[in-house]
């Protein structure tokens, strides 16, 4: 039997790992597969939280090893031209989220390209099962839950510049700004932002307001 530690070792969050383990214990194969698929789709989306994005190095390594698809030369030209690697990360992440959303829709509705009004008898669905059981179960729909599983908590929305700048600050400054924002002391938070990041007072206040909205939306 697969245990929760094994599931967490491949990157499932504790709550997701527990749901998957419980589904397996209950004989709910499609519930188990549902958790694995949602995790698998998000696991290949680039990590935006790294101070120095790791995906660029990984892509170069794969390209050097002869892995197809990756245009490492174009990536290098963009970096040589002065493109901000964090901006590139945002663009790549958006493209990847769009791709996994489309994949999830295709898994939910394999005949989607033929339209929504096909008769039931002509509408195929994907199902799952095990070799130990003769029956199969239709997969749970992935699309309704996909964006809610975004590790950033933003439901697929791009990362605001202010959030990126805040994440790059020293821990003490980050914690102080966050406390001031949560305590509704936005003028003081904006003053500290100006010390740490710079900018005109209006821009500092706008950055603080962006952080407030972002944190309010996060789970």
N, C-alpha and C positions, 0 to 999 in steps of 0.2 A: 504493500500500500504506500502511495506517495504521501509524505508528511508535509507539514507546513514549512519546515526548515528547508526542504528540497525546493519547494515552490519559491520561497524567499531568496534562495541562492541563485535563481535565474532572474531575479529582479522584481518579482511581484511584491507590491506593498503588503504590509501585514494583514490589513482588512481584506484585500483582494485574495491573498493566499488562503486566508481562513474560509472565504466563500468558496473558493475552488476546492479546498479539502473537504468541506462539508458536502458540497455537491457530489463529489466522488464517493463519499461514505454513504450518501443517500441513494446511490445508483443513478444519479442525475447526470448522465454523460454529457448531455448538451449544455448543462450549466457549467460543468468543468471545462469543456471546450470553449464555451463563451468567454470565460475568464482568460484562458490561454490566448485566444485570438485577440482580445482587446489589448492584453499586455504585449503580445507579439507585434501588433500594428504600431503601438507607441514606442516600442523598444528601439526601433531604427531611426526615430526622429532625433536630430542632433540636439545635444545638451547645450542650452544657451547659458547655463549658470557658471561655466568654467571661466575664470579670469582670462585665460588664454585658450580659445576654442581648440578642442582636440581633434575635431573632425577633419580639419585641413591636413594635419599630419597623417591621419589614418587614410585619407583619400590618396595622398601622395604615395604612401607605402603600398596600397593596393594597386595603384597604377604602375608603380615600379616593378611590382611582382607580376605584371601582365594581366591584371584583372580588367575585363572589358567595361565599357559604359562610362567610366569616370573620365572626364575631360580635365586632367590635371594641368595640362598646358594652358587652358583658358583660365583656370583658377589662378595659376601663377601670373598670367598677364594682368589679371584684375588686381592682384596684390601689388605687383610691380608698378601699376599705374596709380597706386595710392588708395585703393579701395579699403575702407575700414573693415577689418575682418569680422567685427561684431555686426555691421550692417549686412555683410554677406551671410552671416549666420542667420540673421532674421529672414532674409530672402529664401535661403535654403530651407529653413524650418517651415516657412509658409508653404513652399512648394511641396514639402513632404507631407504636411498635414492635409493639403488638398488631395494629394495622391492617396493617402490612407483612407480619407473620407470616401473617395471614389471606389476604392477597393472594397470598403465595407458595404457600400450600396450594391456593388456587383455581387458580393457574397449573399446579401439579403435578397436581392432580386436579379438572378442571373439573366433573365430575359428582359431587363429594364429597357434595353434599346428598342424592343418591339412595342413598347407602350405599356400603359397601366391597365388597359381594359381587355386583356386576354382572358378567355374563359378559363375557369379553374382547371379543366382537364388538360389545357395546353400551357399551364403556368408551372415551370419547373422550380423546385426548391432544393437547397442543399440540406443533407441530413448527415448525422454522425452515429457511430455505434462502436462496438468493440468486437473482437473476434470471438469473445466468450458469449455473446448474445446474438440471437438471430434477427432481432428487430432493430430498427434505426429510429432516430428522433430528429425532427426538423430542427435546424439551428435556430437559437434565439436571434432576433434581429440585433445587429451590431450598431447600426447608424444612430438609433436614438440615444445610446449611451456613450458613443465614441468621444465626443468633444468634452463630456463631463469627466472623462478619465485623463484629460490633459494634466501631466505632472506639474505644470506651472500653476494650475488652478484658474487659468484665464479662458478655459473652454475654446482653445484654438486661436484666440485673439493674439495679434502681434505684441511683442514686448515694447512698451513705451520707452522712449529715450531716457526719460527721467528715472524710470525703474532701473534701467541698465546702469546709469550713472550712480544711483544710490547703491546698487549691489557692488560697485567697484570701490566704494569708500571703506576706510578702516572700520572695524567692527564697532568700536566705541561711538564713532560718528553716526553709523547706521542706526544703532540702537537709540541714540539720543534723538535723532530726527524722527524716527518712528514713534517714540514715546510722545514727543511734542505734537505730532500730527494726531495721534489717538486722543491726546488730552485737549484737542481743539486749540492749541497754541500755534496757529499757523504763521503768524508774524515772526515768532521766535524761530520756528522751524525754517522759514524762508531766510532769516538772517544767518542761521547756521549753514544753510545750503550755500549762500553766497560765499561764506568763508571757505567751504570745502570744495565747491565746484566752480563758483564764479558766476558772472552774469549780471544783467540789470535786475533791479528789484522786482519789476513786473514779471520777468522771466522766472525768477526764483519763486515767486508766489504761484505762478502757473505750474511749475514743477512740483511744488508741494501739493497743489490741488490734484494733479495727476496721480501722485502717490496715494492720496486719500481715496480717490475713486477706485484705484486698482486694488488697494487693500480691502475696501469694503466689498468688492465683488469676489475676492478670493475666499475659498471655503475655510 
